């Protein structure tokens, strides 16, 4: 049979397979479908297949999705391989890393170096390490955070953990089990510290900055606030029942635009008129003015003055 002569049923089988794999297939899968090696070579030469990695091809065109690139990387590494580290964090939406190379972890020894791949090795995967998300074999969210902690700066690890707990992608109990199972790995002590927050409080948050503020309160010895509670007719970012103190977390990411800017300031003015102390806290203040913010809140929440005039602080 001439290489170009492929039965329609075989073509349909290829299309169906590619549709379930983000447009990518392996040479082994093509052979299993019934294609000959000559037919595969002909399709490569004539643009019907496009090589992504050794033995892994895009079907029809080379412009595959990001998920297609990730799956192709896993398929290129063979049986038991999982998307991991930065790429897994991006797939789980724990963080967004713009790396060209794709992280893949394989069990056992040896290497399968290929351009565009960042290969990691593990002795073996625990069953709880293995997940399938968007049809891509990937490390579980909790295992992904353990892997990230070994290769990223602490601040980036904190952000990923905060986002995972806030969004519910990461289960605090599962992360705790991973921490105990990987006690000797780099970065695990940091994860153990980060697990100190009450998961139920984190679940009530709506942004990473709110999680950061909860951690800030915990680290500074402040009473844990209520988050996203209704005070004075408004939903406020943080407050302490029994006090008139309200914290508004001013984030450009969540308050873009003139309308939102004006709306926030009208809200703060109205709360002030009703007798509340409104403390406006930004990410910059949490990091660069940490002691000042902590001292202000400690004076108002832990040791409140007998008489306090209502006004907006930090606006």
RABEL-V306412 format. One line per field, one symbol per residue. ss: DSSP state (~ for helix, > for strand, _ for the rest). A space follows every 50 residues. Layout:
# RABEL-V306412
ss=???
This chain:
# RABEL-V306412
ss=_______~~~~~~~~~~~~~___>>>~~~~~~~___~~~~~~~~~___>> >>>__>>>>______~~~~~~~~~~~_____>>_~~~~~~~_________ _>>>>>>_________>>>>>>____~~~>>>>__>>>>_~~~~~~~~~~ ~__~~~~~~~~~~~~~~____~~~~~~~~~~______~~~~~~~____~~ ~~~____~~~~~~~~~~~~______>>>>>>__>>>>>>_____>>>>>_ _______~~~~~~~~~~~~~~~~___>>>>>_~~~~~~_~~~~~~~~~~~ ~~_________>>__
